[in-house]
Amino acid sequence: MKNIKILLAGLFIVAASIGVGKAQESLQKLKSETPEQRAAFQTKLMKEKLILSNAQLTKVASINLKYAEKFEPIIKSDDSRFSRMRQARVIMEQKDIELQAVFTKNQFNEYLAIENDIRKKIKSQMK
């Protein structure tokens, strides 16, 4: 029984280190991109997924850049993961409020669904 516990503990450590490795790889990629690059990528995805009008696209691009710049210190920070996540959550809530004013109700609901899917994928990668 003791050997099984040791084996399970070892497997857990290996699995956790793989998850941490993926998270660190993603964070390194984020650190290497500029806020402008991140905002442009987000805007492109939103344009494709949400079918934005030209007027919406201009506003969304501005919002994405504003919040990509706000995220920059969090991404570059050496704070704990928990601290960074808490800071990011506050910024994302502010961003969502601004985007809700630009999107139609259907677009905003689709945006929230996409955001939720992304969170699930990130969580599954970290397992």
C-alpha positions, -999 to 999 in steps of 0.1 A, spaced: 0 0 0 29 23 8 45 17 -26 12 26 -44 10 59 -25 46 66 -34 39 57 -71 8 79 -72 27 108 -56 55 104 -82 29 104 -110 13 135 -96 46 153 -95 54 144 -131 20 154 -143 22 187 -124 56 195 -138 43 189 -173 14 213 -167 37 239 -153 60 235 -183 31 243 -207 20 272 -186 55 286 -185 58 281 -223 26 301 -229 37 328 -205 71 331 -223 52 335 -256 31 362 -241 61 380 -227 78 380 -261 48 396 -278 41 433 -277 7 446 -265 1 457 -301 6 422 -313 -17 407 -287 -44 433 -294 -42 428 -331 -45 390 -327 -75 394 -304 -92 419 -328 -86 395 -357 -102 366 -338 -132 388 -327 -137 400 -362 -138 365 -376 -159 349 -348 -183 377 -340 -187 392 -375 -181 428 -364 -192 458 -384 -165 484 -394 -176 507 -366 -175 479 -341 -141 468 -353 -126 502 -347 -139 504 -312 -129 468 -304 -94 473 -317 -91 503 -294 -104 484 -264 -82 454 -271 -51 476 -273 -60 495 -241 -64 463 -221 -34 446 -237 -13 475 -224 -29 471 -190 -20 434 -190 16 441 -198 28 447 -162 9 415 -151 25 394 -179 60 407 -170 55 404 -133 72 379 -110 42 379 -87 27 346 -78 4 329 -103 -25 335 -79 -18 372 -77 -15 376 -114 -47 357 -120 -65 380 -95 -52 411 -112 -61 397 -146 -96 389 -136 -102 425 -125 -89 438 -158 -110 413 -178 -141 423 -160 -135 460 -169 -128 450 -205 -160 429 -207 -181 459 -196 -166 480 -224 -170 453 -250 -206 447 -239 -214 483 -248 -200 477 -284 -214 443 -291 -249 433 -298 -265 410 -272 -259 379 -294 -223 389 -301 -216 395 -264 -231 361 -255 -209 344 -282 -179 363 -269 -185 350 -234 -189 315 -247 -156 317 -266 -139 332 -235 -153 303 -214 -140 277 -239 -105 293 -238 -105 291 -200 -114 254 -201 -86 247 -226 -61 265 -204 -72 247 -173 -70 213 -191 -35 221 -204 -24 228 -168 -36 194 -155 
